[in-house]
Amino acid sequence: MEIDLAENGRIAVEKASKNVYDVILMDLQMPEMDGYDASRMIRTSLGPIYKRVPIIALTASAMMEVQKKVHEAGMNDFVTKPFNPMELYNKIERYVRDFSKA
């Protein structure tokens, strides 16, 4: 397993443009470009594979408005912070398994 870290949304998009990931964990609150804009850009600008790569948001808020914005930005799901490690693991496993089948 390989893991890449991005300090902000712009770097996340740049890294995604150079690599194909099995899953992306996207913090919503980042400098320069937030997770919403980075996810939209990944979905719309990086080719067909990135229309399917699972993107899971990490957020401190579980409010309905945030959940709606997460899905509108093209993310598949979210996990609230602080997160339960098993919950995050189960979501990653489910989305990676589904992505691998497609």
Phi and psi restraints in degrees (range 20) as a CNS / XPLOR table:
assign (resid 1 and name C) (resid 2 and name N)
       (resid 2 and name CA) (resid 2 and name C) 1.0 -117.8 20.0 2
assign (resid 2 and name N) (resid 2 and name CA)
       (resid 2 and name C) (resid 3 and name N) 1.0 143.1 20.0 2
assign (resid 2 and name C) (resid 3 and name N)
       (resid 3 and name CA) (resid 3 and name C) 1.0 -128.7 20.0 2
assign (resid 3 and name N) (resid 3 and name CA)
       (resid 3 and name C) (resid 4 and name N) 1.0 134.2 20.0 2
assign (resid 3 and name C) (resid 4 and name N)
       (resid 4 and name CA) (resid 4 and name C) 1.0 -114.7 20.0 2
assign (resid 4 and name N) (resid 4 and name CA)
       (resid 4 and name C) (resid 5 and name N) 1.0 146.8 20.0 2
assign (resid 4 and name C) (resid 5 and name N)
       (resid 5 and name CA) (resid 5 and name C) 1.0 -117.1 20.0 2
assign (resid 5 and name N) (resid 5 and name CA)
       (resid 5 and name C) (resid 6 and name N) 1.0 143.7 20.0 2
assign (resid 5 and name C) (resid 6 and name N)
       (resid 6 and name CA) (resid 6 and name C) 1.0 -126.3 20.0 2
assign (resid 6 and name N) (resid 6 and name CA)
       (resid 6 and name C) (resid 7 and name N) 1.0 131.9 20.0 2
assign (resid 6 and name C) (resid 7 and name N)
       (resid 7 and name CA) (resid 7 and name C) 1.0 -74.4 20.0 2
assign (resid 7 and name N) (resid 7 and name CA)
       (resid 7 and name C) (resid 8 and name N) 1.0 -19.7 20.0 2
assign (resid 7 and name C) (resid 8 and name N)
       (resid 8 and name CA) (resid 8 and name C) 1.0 -156.7 20.0 2
assign (resid 8 and name N) (resid 8 and name CA)
       (resid 8 and name C) (resid 9 and name N) 1.0 172.6 20.0 2
assign (resid 8 and name C) (resid 9 and name N)
       (resid 9 and name CA) (resid 9 and name C) 1.0 -62.8 20.0 2
assign (resid 9 and name N) (resid 9 and name CA)
       (resid 9 and name C) (resid 10 and name N) 1.0 -35.9 20.0 2
assign (resid 9 and name C) (resid 10 and name N)
       (resid 10 and name CA) (resid 10 and name C) 1.0 -63.9 20.0 2
assign (resid 10 and name N) (resid 10 and name CA)
       (resid 10 and name C) (resid 11 and name N) 1.0 -42.2 20.0 2
assign (resid 10 and name C) (resid 11 and name N)
       (resid 11 and name CA) (resid 11 and name C) 1.0 -68.3 20.0 2
assign (resid 11 and name N) (resid 11 and name CA)
       (resid 11 and name C) (resid 12 and name N) 1.0 -35.2 20.0 2
assign (resid 11 and name C) (resid 12 and name N)
       (resid 12 and name CA) (resid 12 and name C) 1.0 -60.3 20.0 2
assign (resid 12 and name N) (resid 12 and name CA)
       (resid 12 and name C) (resid 13 and name N) 1.0 -44.5 20.0 2
assign (resid 12 and name C) (resid 13 and name N)
       (resid 13 and name CA) (resid 13 and name C) 1.0 -64.3 20.0 2
assign (resid 13 and name N) (resid 13 and name CA)
       (resid 13 and name C) (resid 14 and name N) 1.0 -44.2 20.0 2
assign (resid 13 and name C) (resid 14 and name N)
       (resid 14 and name CA) (resid 14 and name C) 1.0 -59.3 20.0 2
assign (resid 14 and name N) (resid 14 and name CA)
       (resid 14 and name C) (resid 15 and name N) 1.0 -45.9 20.0 2
assign (resid 14 and name C) (resid 15 and name N)
       (resid 15 and name CA) (resid 15 and name C) 1.0 -65.0 20.0 2
assign (resid 15 and name N) (resid 15 and name CA)
       (resid 15 and name C) (resid 16 and name N) 1.0 -40.2 20.0 2
assign (resid 15 and name C) (resid 16 and name N)
       (resid 16 and name CA) (resid 16 and name C) 1.0 -65.1 20.0 2
assign (resid 16 and name N) (resid 16 and name CA)
       (resid 16 and name C) (resid 17 and name N) 1.0 -29.9 20.0 2
assign (resid 16 and name C) (resid 17 and name N)
       (resid 17 and name CA) (resid 17 and name C) 1.0 -70.8 20.0 2
assign (resid 17 and name N) (resid 17 and name CA)
       (resid 17 and name C) (resid 18 and name N) 1.0 -18.9 20.0 2
assign (resid 17 and name C) (resid 18 and name N)
       (resid 18 and name CA) (resid 18 and name C) 1.0 -107.3 20.0 2
assign (resid 18 and name N) (resid 18 and name CA)
       (resid 18 and name C) (resid 19 and name N) 1.0 -8.9 20.0 2
assign (resid 18 and name C) (resid 19 and name N)
       (resid 19 and name CA) (resid 19 and name C) 1.0 -139.9 20.0 2
assign (resid 19 and name N) (resid 19 and name CA)
       (resid 19 and name C) (resid 20 and name N) 1.0 156.7 20.0 2
assign (resid 19 and name C) (resid 20 and name N)
       (resid 20 and name CA) (resid 20 and name C) 1.0 -110.6 20.0 2
assign (resid 20 and name N) (resid 20 and name CA)
       (resid 20 and name C) (resid 21 and name N) 1.0 120.7 20.0 2
assign (resid 20 and name C) (resid 21 and name N)
       (resid 21 and name CA) (resid 21 and name C) 1.0 -102.4 20.0 2
assign (resid 21 and name N) (resid 21 and name CA)
       (resid 21 and name C) (resid 22 and name N) 1.0 152.8 20.0 2
assign (resid 21 and name C) (resid 22 and name N)
       (resid 22 and name CA) (resid 22 and name C) 1.0 -79.0 20.0 2
assign (resid 22 and name N) (resid 22 and name CA)
       (resid 22 and name C) (resid 23 and name N) 1.0 -27.3 20.0 2
assign (resid 22 and name C) (resid 23 and name N)
       (resid 23 and name CA) (resid 23 and name C) 1.0 -159.4 20.0 2
assign (resid 23 and name N) (resid 23 and name CA)
       (resid 23 and name C) (resid 24 and name N) 1.0 149.8 20.0 2
assign (resid 23 and name C) (resid 24 and name N)
       (resid 24 and name CA) (resid 24 and name C) 1.0 -123.6 20.0 2
assign (resid 24 and name N) (resid 24 and name CA)
       (resid 24 and name C) (resid 25 and name N) 1.0 126.4 20.0 2
assign (resid 24 and name C) (resid 25 and name N)
       (resid 25 and name CA) (resid 25 and name C) 1.0 -96.9 20.0 2
assign (resid 25 and name N) (resid 25 and name CA)
       (resid 25 and name C) (resid 26 and name N) 1.0 121.2 20.0 2
assign (resid 25 and name C) (resid 26 and name N)
       (resid 26 and name CA) (resid 26 and name C) 1.0 -119.2 20.0 2
assign (resid 26 and name N) (resid 26 and name CA)
       (resid 26 and name C) (resid 27 and name N) 1.0 113.5 20.0 2
assign (resid 26 and name C) (resid 27 and name N)
       (resid 27 and name CA) (resid 27 and name C) 1.0 -71.3 20.0 2
assign (resid 27 and name N) (resid 27 and name CA)
       (resid 27 and name C) (resid 28 and name N) 1.0 139.7 20.0 2
assign (resid 27 and name C) (resid 28 and name N)
       (resid 28 and name CA) (resid 28 and name C) 1.0 -81.9 20.0 2
assign (resid 28 and name N) (resid 28 and name CA)
       (resid 28 and name C) (resid 29 and name N) 1.0 -29.7 20.0 2
assign (resid 28 and name C) (resid 29 and name N)
       (resid 29 and name CA) (resid 29 and name C) 1.0 -105.6 20.0 2
assign (resid 29 and name N) (resid 29 and name CA)
       (resid 29 and name C) (resid 30 and name N) 1.0 96.5 20.0 2
assign (resid 29 and name C) (resid 30 and name N)
       (resid 30 and name CA) (resid 30 and name C) 1.0 -133.7 20.0 2
assign (resid 30 and name N) (resid 30 and name CA)
       (resid 30 and name C) (resid 31 and name N) 1.0 154.7 20.0 2
assign (resid 30 and name C) (resid 31 and name N)
       (resid 31 and name CA) (resid 31 and name C) 1.0 -71.6 20.0 2
assign (resid 31 and name N) (resid 31 and name CA)
       (resid 31 and name C) (resid 32 and name N) 1.0 162.8 20.0 2
assign (resid 31 and name C) (resid 32 and name N)
       (resid 32 and name CA) (resid 32 and name C) 1.0 68.3 20.0 2
assign (resid 32 and name N) (resid 32 and name CA)
       (resid 32 and name C) (resid 33 and name N) 1.0 -55.6 20.0 2
assign (resid 32 and name C) (resid 33 and name N)
       (resid 33 and name CA) (resid 33 and name C) 1.0 -144.9 20.0 2
assign (resid 33 and name N) (resid 33 and name CA)
       (resid 33 and name C) (resid 34 and name N) 1.0 126.2 20.0 2
assign (resid 33 and name C) (resid 34 and name N)
       (resid 34 and name CA) (resid 34 and name C) 1.0 -77.7 20.0 2
assign (resid 34 and name N) (resid 34 and name CA)
       (resid 34 and name C) (resid 35 and name N) 1.0 173.5 20.0 2
assign (resid 34 and name C) (resid 35 and name N)
       (resid 35 and name CA) (resid 35 and name C) 1.0 -65.5 20.0 2
assign (resid 35 and name N) (resid 35 and name CA)
       (resid 35 and name C) (resid 36 and name N) 1.0 -29.6 20.0 2
assign (resid 35 and name C) (resid 36 and name N)
       (resid 36 and name CA) (resid 36 and name C) 1.0 -64.3 20.0 2
assign (resid 36 and name N) (resid 36 and name CA)
       (resid 36 and name C) (resid 37 and name N) 1.0 -51.6 20.0 2
assign (resid 36 and name C) (resid 37 and name N)
       (resid 37 and name CA) (resid 37 and name C) 1.0 -66.5 20.0 2
assign (resid 37 and name N) (resid 37 and name CA)
       (resid 37 and name C) (resid 38 and name N) 1.0 -39.6 20.0 2
assign (resid 37 and name C) (resid 38 and name N)
       (resid 38 and name CA) (resid 38 and name C) 1.0 -62.3 20.0 2
assign (resid 38 and name N) (resid 38 and name CA)
       (resid 38 and name C) (resid 39 and name N) 1.0 -42.3 20.0 2
assign (resid 38 and name C) (resid 39 and name N)
       (resid 39 and name CA) (resid 39 and name C) 1.0 -65.4 20.0 2
assign (resid 39 and name N) (resid 39 and name CA)
       (resid 39 and name C) (resid 40 and name N) 1.0 -42.9 20.0 2
assign (resid 39 and name C) (resid 40 and name N)
       (resid 40 and name CA) (resid 40 and name C) 1.0 -58.9 20.0 2
assign (resid 40 and name N) (resid 40 and name CA)
       (resid 40 and name C) (resid 41 and name N) 1.0 -44.0 20.0 2
assign (resid 40 and name C) (resid 41 and name N)
       (resid 41 and name CA) (resid 41 and name C) 1.0 -65.7 20.0 2
assign (resid 41 and name N) (resid 41 and name CA)
       (resid 41 and name C) (resid 42 and name N) 1.0 -42.7 20.0 2
assign (resid 41 and name C) (resid 42 and name N)
       (resid 42 and name CA) (resid 42 and name C) 1.0 -60.5 20.0 2
assign (resid 42 and name N) (resid 42 and name CA)
       (resid 42 and name C) (resid 43 and name N) 1.0 -44.7 20.0 2
assign (resid 42 and name C) (resid 43 and name N)
       (resid 43 and name CA) (resid 43 and name C) 1.0 -66.2 20.0 2
assign (resid 43 and name N) (resid 43 and name CA)
       (resid 43 and name C) (resid 44 and name N) 1.0 -38.8 20.0 2
assign (resid 43 and name C) (resid 44 and name N)
       (resid 44 and name CA) (resid 44 and name C) 1.0 -98.1 20.0 2
assign (resid 44 and name N) (resid 44 and name CA)
       (resid 44 and name C) (resid 45 and name N) 1.0 -19.8 20.0 2
assign (resid 44 and name C) (resid 45 and name N)
       (resid 45 and name CA) (resid 45 and name C) 1.0 -113.7 20.0 2
assign (resid 45 and name N) (resid 45 and name CA)
       (resid 45 and name C) (resid 46 and name N) 1.0 -11.2 20.0 2
assign (resid 45 and name C) (resid 46 and name N)
       (resid 46 and name CA) (resid 46 and name C) 1.0 -108.6 20.0 2
assign (resid 46 and name N) (resid 46 and name CA)
       (resid 46 and name C) (resid 47 and name N) 1.0 18.5 20.0 2
assign (resid 46 and name C) (resid 47 and name N)
       (resid 47 and name CA) (resid 47 and name C) 1.0 94.7 20.0 2
assign (resid 47 and name N) (resid 47 and name CA)
       (resid 47 and name C) (resid 48 and name N) 1.0 171.9 20.0 2
assign (resid 47 and name C) (resid 48 and name N)
       (resid 48 and name CA) (resid 48 and name C) 1.0 -61.6 20.0 2
assign (resid 48 and name N) (resid 48 and name CA)
       (resid 48 and name C) (resid 49 and name N) 1.0 -34.9 20.0 2
assign (resid 48 and name C) (resid 49 and name N)
       (resid 49 and name CA) (resid 49 and name C) 1.0 -61.3 20.0 2
assign (resid 49 and name N) (resid 49 and name CA)
       (resid 49 and name C) (resid 50 and name N) 1.0 -35.8 20.0 2
assign (resid 49 and name C) (resid 50 and name N)
       (resid 50 and name CA) (resid 50 and name C) 1.0 -80.3 20.0 2
assign (resid 50 and name N) (resid 50 and name CA)
       (resid 50 and name C) (resid 51 and name N) 1.0 -1.8 20.0 2
assign (resid 50 and name C) (resid 51 and name N)
       (resid 51 and name CA) (resid 51 and name C) 1.0 -76.5 20.0 2
assign (resid 51 and name N) (resid 51 and name CA)
       (resid 51 and name C) (resid 52 and name N) 1.0 -18.7 20.0 2
assign (resid 51 and name C) (resid 52 and name N)
       (resid 52 and name CA) (resid 52 and name C) 1.0 -111.9 20.0 2
assign (resid 52 and name N) (resid 52 and name CA)
       (resid 52 and name C) (resid 53 and name N) 1.0 -21.6 20.0 2
assign (resid 52 and name C) (resid 53 and name N)
       (resid 53 and name CA) (resid 53 and name C) 1.0 -59.6 20.0 2
assign (resid 53 and name N) (resid 53 and name CA)
       (resid 53 and name C) (resid 54 and name N) 1.0 128.3 20.0 2
assign (resid 53 and name C) (resid 54 and name N)
       (resid 54 and name CA) (resid 54 and name C) 1.0 -65.6 20.0 2
assign (resid 54 and name N) (resid 54 and name CA)
       (resid 54 and name C) (resid 55 and name N) 1.0 133.6 20.0 2
assign (resid 54 and name C) (resid 55 and name N)
       (resid 55 and name CA) (resid 55 and name C) 1.0 -120.7 20.0 2
assign (resid 55 and name N) (resid 55 and name CA)
       (resid 55 and name C) (resid 56 and name N) 1.0 121.1 20.0 2
assign (resid 55 and name C) (resid 56 and name N)
       (resid 56 and name CA) (resid 56 and name C) 1.0 -113.0 20.0 2
assign (resid 56 and name N) (resid 56 and name CA)
       (resid 56 and name C) (resid 57 and name N) 1.0 121.7 20.0 2
assign (resid 56 and name C) (resid 57 and name N)
       (resid 57 and name CA) (resid 57 and name C) 1.0 -79.5 20.0 2
assign (resid 57 and name N) (resid 57 and name CA)
       (resid 57 and name C) (resid 58 and name N) 1.0 143.5 20.0 2
assign (resid 57 and name C) (resid 58 and name N)
       (resid 58 and name CA) (resid 58 and name C) 1.0 -111.3 20.0 2
assign (resid 58 and name N) (resid 58 and name CA)
       (resid 58 and name C) (resid 59 and name N) 1.0 121.9 20.0 2
assign (resid 58 and name C) (resid 59 and name N)
       (resid 59 and name CA) (resid 59 and name C) 1.0 -142.9 20.0 2
assign (resid 59 and name N) (resid 59 and name CA)
       (resid 59 and name C) (resid 60 and name N) 1.0 150.3 20.0 2
assign (resid 59 and name C) (resid 60 and name N)
       (resid 60 and name CA) (resid 60 and name C) 1.0 -84.7 20.0 2
assign (resid 60 and name N) (resid 60 and name CA)
       (resid 60 and name C) (resid 61 and name N) 1.0 -7.8 20.0 2
assign (resid 60 and name C) (resid 61 and name N)
       (resid 61 and name CA) (resid 61 and name C) 1.0 -120.7 20.0 2
assign (resid 61 and name N) (resid 61 and name CA)
       (resid 61 and name C) (resid 62 and name N) 1.0 133.1 20.0 2
assign (resid 61 and name C) (resid 62 and name N)
       (resid 62 and name CA) (resid 62 and name C) 1.0 -106.8 20.0 2
assign (resid 62 and name N) (resid 62 and name CA)
       (resid 62 and name C) (resid 63 and name N) 1.0 15.8 20.0 2
assign (resid 62 and name C) (resid 63 and name N)
       (resid 63 and name CA) (resid 63 and name C) 1.0 -61.6 20.0 2
assign (resid 63 and name N) (resid 63 and name CA)
       (resid 63 and name C) (resid 64 and name N) 1.0 148.2 20.0 2
assign (resid 63 and name C) (resid 64 and name N)
       (resid 64 and name CA) (resid 64 and name C) 1.0 -56.3 20.0 2
assign (resid 64 and name N) (resid 64 and name CA)
       (resid 64 and name C) (resid 65 and name N) 1.0 -37.6 20.0 2
assign (resid 64 and name C) (resid 65 and name N)
       (resid 65 and name CA) (resid 65 and name C) 1.0 -60.8 20.0 2
assign (resid 65 and name N) (resid 65 and name CA)
       (resid 65 and name C) (resid 66 and name N) 1.0 -42.5 20.0 2
assign (resid 65 and name C) (resid 66 and name N)
       (resid 66 and name CA) (resid 66 and name C) 1.0 -66.3 20.0 2
assign (resid 66 and name N) (resid 66 and name CA)
       (resid 66 and name C) (resid 67 and name N) 1.0 -44.0 20.0 2
assign (resid 66 and name C) (resid 67 and name N)
       (resid 67 and name CA) (resid 67 and name C) 1.0 -58.7 20.0 2
assign (resid 67 and name N) (resid 67 and name CA)
       (resid 67 and name C) (resid 68 and name N) 1.0 -42.6 20.0 2
assign (resid 67 and name C) (resid 68 and name N)
       (resid 68 and name CA) (resid 68 and name C) 1.0 -62.9 20.0 2
assign (resid 68 and name N) (resid 68 and name CA)
       (resid 68 and name C) (resid 69 and name N) 1.0 -45.8 20.0 2
assign (resid 68 and name C) (resid 69 and name N)
       (resid 69 and name CA) (resid 69 and name C) 1.0 -63.8 20.0 2
assign (resid 69 and name N) (resid 69 and name CA)
       (resid 69 and name C) (resid 70 and name N) 1.0 -36.4 20.0 2
assign (resid 69 and name C) (resid 70 and name N)
       (resid 70 and name CA) (resid 70 and name C) 1.0 -58.9 20.0 2
assign (resid 70 and name N) (resid 70 and name CA)
       (resid 70 and name C) (resid 71 and name N) 1.0 -49.1 20.0 2
assign (resid 70 and name C) (resid 71 and name N)
       (resid 71 and name CA) (resid 71 and name C) 1.0 -70.0 20.0 2
assign (resid 71 and name N) (resid 71 and name CA)
       (resid 71 and name C) (resid 72 and name N) 1.0 -37.4 20.0 2
assign (resid 71 and name C) (resid 72 and name N)
       (resid 72 and name CA) (resid 72 and name C) 1.0 -63.4 20.0 2
assign (resid 72 and name N) (resid 72 and name CA)
       (resid 72 and name C) (resid 73 and name N) 1.0 -29.9 20.0 2
assign (resid 72 and name C) (resid 73 and name N)
       (resid 73 and name CA) (resid 73 and name C) 1.0 -81.0 20.0 2
assign (resid 73 and name N) (resid 73 and name CA)
       (resid 73 and name C) (resid 74 and name N) 1.0 -2.4 20.0 2
assign (resid 73 and name C) (resid 74 and name N)
       (resid 74 and name CA) (resid 74 and name C) 1.0 95.8 20.0 2
assign (resid 74 and name N) (resid 74 and name CA)
       (resid 74 and name C) (resid 75 and name N) 1.0 6.6 20.0 2
assign (resid 74 and name C) (resid 75 and name N)
       (resid 75 and name CA) (resid 75 and name C) 1.0 -80.6 20.0 2
assign (resid 75 and name N) (resid 75 and name CA)
       (resid 75 and name C) (resid 76 and name N) 1.0 149.0 20.0 2
assign (resid 75 and name C) (resid 76 and name N)
       (resid 76 and name CA) (resid 76 and name C) 1.0 -79.4 20.0 2
assign (resid 76 and name N) (resid 76 and name CA)
       (resid 76 and name C) (resid 77 and name N) 1.0 -34.8 20.0 2
assign (resid 76 and name C) (resid 77 and name N)
       (resid 77 and name CA) (resid 77 and name C) 1.0 -163.2 20.0 2
assign (resid 77 and name N) (resid 77 and name CA)
       (resid 77 and name C) (resid 78 and name N) 1.0 -178.7 20.0 2
assign (resid 77 and name C) (resid 78 and name N)
       (resid 78 and name CA) (resid 78 and name C) 1.0 -147.3 20.0 2
assign (resid 78 and name N) (resid 78 and name CA)
       (resid 78 and name C) (resid 79 and name N) 1.0 159.5 20.0 2
assign (resid 78 and name C) (resid 79 and name N)
       (resid 79 and name CA) (resid 79 and name C) 1.0 -132.8 20.0 2
assign (resid 79 and name N) (resid 79 and name CA)
       (resid 79 and name C) (resid 80 and name N) 1.0 132.4 20.0 2
assign (resid 79 and name C) (resid 80 and name N)
       (resid 80 and name CA) (resid 80 and name C) 1.0 -85.2 20.0 2
assign (resid 80 and name N) (resid 80 and name CA)
       (resid 80 and name C) (resid 81 and name N) 1.0 145.2 20.0 2
assign (resid 80 and name C) (resid 81 and name N)
       (resid 81 and name CA) (resid 81 and name C) 1.0 -97.8 20.0 2
assign (resid 81 and name N) (resid 81 and name CA)
       (resid 81 and name C) (resid 82 and name N) 1.0 145.6 20.0 2
assign (resid 81 and name C) (resid 82 and name N)
       (resid 82 and name CA) (resid 82 and name C) 1.0 -66.8 20.0 2
assign (resid 82 and name N) (resid 82 and name CA)
       (resid 82 and name C) (resid 83 and name N) 1.0 140.9 20.0 2
assign (resid 82 and name C) (resid 83 and name N)
       (resid 83 and name CA) (resid 83 and name C) 1.0 -100.2 20.0 2
assign (resid 83 and name N) (resid 83 and name CA)
       (resid 83 and name C) (resid 84 and name N) 1.0 156.2 20.0 2
assign (resid 83 and name C) (resid 84 and name N)
       (resid 84 and name CA) (resid 84 and name C) 1.0 -83.2 20.0 2
assign (resid 84 and name N) (resid 84 and name CA)
       (resid 84 and name C) (resid 85 and name N) 1.0 121.8 20.0 2
assign (resid 84 and name C) (resid 85 and name N)
       (resid 85 and name CA) (resid 85 and name C) 1.0 -55.1 20.0 2
assign (resid 85 and name N) (resid 85 and name CA)
       (resid 85 and name C) (resid 86 and name N) 1.0 -37.0 20.0 2
assign (resid 85 and name C) (resid 86 and name N)
       (resid 86 and name CA) (resid 86 and name C) 1.0 -68.1 20.0 2
assign (resid 86 and name N) (resid 86 and name CA)
       (resid 86 and name C) (resid 87 and name N) 1.0 -37.9 20.0 2
assign (resid 86 and name C) (resid 87 and name N)
       (resid 87 and name CA) (resid 87 and name C) 1.0 -61.7 20.0 2
assign (resid 87 and name N) (resid 87 and name CA)
       (resid 87 and name C) (resid 88 and name N) 1.0 -46.5 20.0 2
assign (resid 87 and name C) (resid 88 and name N)
       (resid 88 and name CA) (resid 88 and name C) 1.0 -62.7 20.0 2
assign (resid 88 and name N) (resid 88 and name CA)
       (resid 88 and name C) (resid 89 and name N) 1.0 -46.5 20.0 2
assign (resid 88 and name C) (resid 89 and name N)
       (resid 89 and name CA) (resid 89 and name C) 1.0 -57.4 20.0 2
assign (resid 89 and name N) (resid 89 and name CA)
       (resid 89 and name C) (resid 90 and name N) 1.0 -46.9 20.0 2
assign (resid 89 and name C) (resid 90 and name N)
       (resid 90 and name CA) (resid 90 and name C) 1.0 -62.9 20.0 2
assign (resid 90 and name N) (resid 90 and name CA)
       (resid 90 and name C) (resid 91 and name N) 1.0 -39.2 20.0 2
assign (resid 90 and name C) (resid 91 and name N)
       (resid 91 and name CA) (resid 91 and name C) 1.0 -68.5 20.0 2
assign (resid 91 and name N) (resid 91 and name CA)
       (resid 91 and name C) (resid 92 and name N) 1.0 -43.4 20.0 2
assign (resid 91 and name C) (resid 92 and name N)
       (resid 92 and name CA) (resid 92 and name C) 1.0 -59.5 20.0 2
assign (resid 92 and name N) (resid 92 and name CA)
       (resid 92 and name C) (resid 93 and name N) 1.0 -48.5 20.0 2
assign (resid 92 and name C) (resid 93 and name N)
       (resid 93 and name CA) (resid 93 and name C) 1.0 -58.9 20.0 2
assign (resid 93 and name N) (resid 93 and name CA)
       (resid 93 and name C) (resid 94 and name N) 1.0 -45.8 20.0 2
assign (resid 93 and name C) (resid 94 and name N)
       (resid 94 and name CA) (resid 94 and name C) 1.0 -62.5 20.0 2
assign (resid 94 and name N) (resid 94 and name CA)
       (resid 94 and name C) (resid 95 and name N) 1.0 -48.1 20.0 2
assign (resid 94 and name C) (resid 95 and name N)
       (resid 95 and name CA) (resid 95 and name C) 1.0 -70.7 20.0 2
assign (resid 95 and name N) (resid 95 and name CA)
       (resid 95 and name C) (resid 96 and name N) 1.0 -36.9 20.0 2
assign (resid 95 and name C) (resid 96 and name N)
       (resid 96 and name CA) (resid 96 and name C) 1.0 -66.8 20.0 2
assign (resid 96 and name N) (resid 96 and name CA)
       (resid 96 and name C) (resid 97 and name N) 1.0 -41.4 20.0 2
assign (resid 96 and name C) (resid 97 and name N)
       (resid 97 and name CA) (resid 97 and name C) 1.0 -61.3 20.0 2
assign (resid 97 and name N) (resid 97 and name CA)
       (resid 97 and name C) (resid 98 and name N) 1.0 -46.9 20.0 2
assign (resid 97 and name C) (resid 98 and name N)
       (resid 98 and name CA) (resid 98 and name C) 1.0 -63.8 20.0 2
assign (resid 98 and name N) (resid 98 and name CA)
       (resid 98 and name C) (resid 99 and name N) 1.0 -40.5 20.0 2
assign (resid 98 and name C) (resid 99 and name N)
       (resid 99 and name CA) (resid 99 and name C) 1.0 -64.2 20.0 2
assign (resid 99 and name N) (resid 99 and name CA)
       (resid 99 and name C) (resid 100 and name N) 1.0 -40.0 20.0 2
assign (resid 99 and name C) (resid 100 and name N)
       (resid 100 and name CA) (resid 100 and name C) 1.0 -66.3 20.0 2
assign (resid 100 and name N) (resid 100 and name CA)
       (resid 100 and name C) (resid 101 and name N) 1.0 -30.7 20.0 2
assign (resid 100 and name C) (resid 101 and name N)
       (resid 101 and name CA) (resid 101 and name C) 1.0 -74.6 20.0 2
assign (resid 101 and name N) (resid 101 and name CA)
       (resid 101 and name C) (resid 102 and name N) 1.0 -27.9 20.0 2
